[in-house]
């Protein structure tokens, strides 16, 4: 299916405050499952011109996936884990990054090449959501990257959205 243009309505925004407000319901949901969901701002983060609704939806989709996969690896019924969302200005670049990191089981290597495709390589509706997140990030002139670890001692996934700082 061809990618379609996503209409973006830019307005100057405190991205960290937007994410704190939009993720509040997920913080409460995570606490009920004994998952530690934290939102942190690292350093001096400038305001950005973004589509507030679409950016909030994109990060909420990433956090929702992280919460689902943190609990997916648990078999004892004793739910737990952690998800960290941090917003920071990237050193040496004119970008602000938003990272969603979890300590879930990680993404299998055979799924990574298809992660952002609409139908392949995803369980549930993740493929559609990740495809839309990628389109929204691209419409902002940004990029999205994923890193995953599956070793027994160190596992989890990190999605990072980098958005340009407009002057």
C-alpha positions as CSV (number, residue, x, y, z in Angstrom):
1,X,0.0,0.0,0.0
2,X,1.6,3.4,-1.0
3,X,2.4,5.9,1.7
4,X,0.1,8.9,1.8
5,X,0.8,12.4,2.9
6,X,-0.2,13.2,6.4
7,X,-1.6,16.7,6.9
8,X,0.3,18.5,9.6
9,X,-0.9,21.6,11.5
10,X,2.1,23.1,13.2
11,X,2.1,25.2,16.3
12,X,4.8,26.1,18.8
13,X,4.7,23.6,21.6
14,X,6.5,22.6,24.8
15,X,6.9,19.0,23.8
16,X,7.8,17.7,27.2
17,X,4.6,19.2,28.8
18,X,2.5,17.9,25.9
19,X,3.8,14.4,26.5
20,X,3.3,14.6,30.3
21,X,-0.4,15.6,29.7
22,X,-1.1,13.1,26.9
23,X,0.6,10.2,28.7
24,X,-1.0,10.8,32.1
25,X,-3.7,8.1,31.5
26,X,-1.1,5.5,30.6
27,X,1.0,6.4,33.7
28,X,-2.0,5.5,35.8
29,X,-2.7,2.3,33.8
30,X,0.9,1.3,34.1
31,X,0.9,1.8,37.9
32,X,-2.1,-0.5,38.2
33,X,0.1,-3.2,36.5
34,X,3.1,-2.3,38.7
35,X,4.9,-1.0,35.6
36,X,7.1,2.0,36.2
37,X,6.3,4.5,33.5
38,X,8.3,7.7,33.7
39,X,8.6,10.8,31.6
40,X,11.7,12.9,31.9
41,X,13.2,15.9,30.3
42,X,17.0,15.9,30.0
43,X,18.6,19.3,29.7
44,X,17.3,22.4,28.1
45,X,14.7,21.4,25.5
46,X,13.5,24.2,23.2
47,X,9.9,24.6,22.1
48,X,9.2,23.0,18.7
49,X,6.7,23.6,15.9
50,X,4.7,20.4,15.8
51,X,1.3,19.0,15.2
52,X,0.3,18.6,18.9
53,X,-2.4,16.0,18.3
54,X,-0.4,13.8,15.9
55,X,2.8,13.9,17.9
56,X,0.9,13.1,21.1
57,X,-0.8,10.2,19.3
58,X,2.5,8.9,17.9
59,X,4.3,8.8,21.3
60,X,1.2,7.4,23.0
61,X,1.1,4.6,20.4
62,X,4.8,3.8,21.1
63,X,4.3,3.8,24.9
64,X,1.1,1.7,24.5
65,X,3.2,-0.9,22.5
66,X,6.0,-0.8,25.1
67,X,3.5,-1.4,28.0
68,X,2.0,-4.3,26.2
69,X,5.3,-5.9,25.5
70,X,6.7,-5.3,28.9
71,X,3.9,-7.4,30.3
72,X,3.8,-9.8,27.4
73,X,7.1,-11.5,28.5
74,X,5.7,-12.2,32.0
75,X,4.4,-15.7,32.6
76,X,4.1,-15.8,36.4
77,X,1.2,-13.4,36.5
78,X,3.3,-11.0,38.5
79,X,3.3,-8.1,36.1
80,X,6.1,-5.5,36.3
81,X,8.8,-3.8,34.3
82,X,9.6,-0.3,33.3
83,X,9.1,2.1,30.4
84,X,11.1,5.4,30.2
85,X,10.1,8.3,27.9
86,X,12.7,11.0,27.8
87,X,12.9,14.2,25.8
88,X,16.3,15.8,25.1
89,X,18.1,18.0,22.7
90,X,20.5,15.9,20.8
91,X,24.1,16.9,21.3
92,X,25.8,18.1,18.1
93,X,22.6,18.4,16.1
94,X,19.6,20.6,15.7
95,X,17.1,18.0,16.8
96,X,15.1,17.2,19.8
97,X,14.8,13.4,20.5
98,X,11.9,11.6,22.2
99,X,12.9,8.1,23.3
100,X,10.6,5.4,24.5
101,X,12.6,2.6,26.2
102,X,11.3,-0.6,27.7
103,X,12.7,-3.6,29.4
104,X,10.5,-6.1,27.6
105,X,11.7,-9.1,25.7
106,X,13.0,-7.2,22.7
107,X,11.9,-7.6,19.0
108,X,12.9,-10.7,17.2
109,X,15.6,-10.1,14.5
110,X,13.3,-11.5,11.7
111,X,10.6,-8.8,12.5
112,X,12.9,-5.8,12.4
113,X,13.1,-5.3,8.6
114,X,9.3,-5.2,8.4
115,X,8.5,-3.3,11.6
116,X,7.2,-0.2,10.0
117,X,5.2,-1.9,7.2
118,X,1.5,-2.0,7.5
119,X,0.8,-5.7,7.4
120,X,4.0,-7.8,7.8
121,X,6.1,-8.5,10.9
122,X,3.6,-7.2,13.5
123,X,1.3,-8.7,16.0
124,X,-2.1,-7.0,16.5
125,X,-2.3,-3.6,14.9
126,X,1.3,-2.6,15.6
127,X,2.3,-2.6,12.0
128,X,-0.4,-0.1,11.1
129,X,0.4,2.1,14.2
130,X,4.1,2.0,13.5
131,X,3.6,2.8,9.8
132,X,1.5,5.8,10.8
133,X,4.0,6.9,13.4
134,X,6.7,6.8,10.7
135,X,4.6,8.9,8.3
136,X,3.8,11.5,11.0
137,X,7.5,11.8,12.0
138,X,8.5,12.1,8.3
139,X,5.8,14.8,7.8
140,X,7.6,16.8,10.6
141,X,10.9,16.4,8.8
142,X,12.1,14.0,11.4
143,X,13.3,10.4,11.6
144,X,12.5,7.4,13.8
145,X,14.9,4.7,14.8
146,X,14.6,1.4,16.7
147,X,17.2,-0.5,18.8
148,X,16.4,-3.8,20.5
149,X,18.3,-6.2,22.8
150,X,17.4,-9.8,23.4
151,X,20.2,-11.1,25.6
152,X,19.1,-12.7,28.9
153,X,21.0,-10.1,31.0
154,X,20.0,-7.1,28.9
155,X,16.8,-6.9,27.0
156,X,14.3,-4.3,25.8
157,X,13.5,-2.0,22.9
158,X,14.0,1.7,22.4
159,X,12.2,3.8,19.8
160,X,13.7,7.3,19.2
161,X,12.0,10.0,17.3
162,X,14.2,12.9,16.3
163,X,12.5,16.2,15.3
164,X,14.3,19.2,13.8
165,X,14.5,22.4,15.8
166,X,13.2,25.3,13.6
167,X,14.8,28.6,14.1
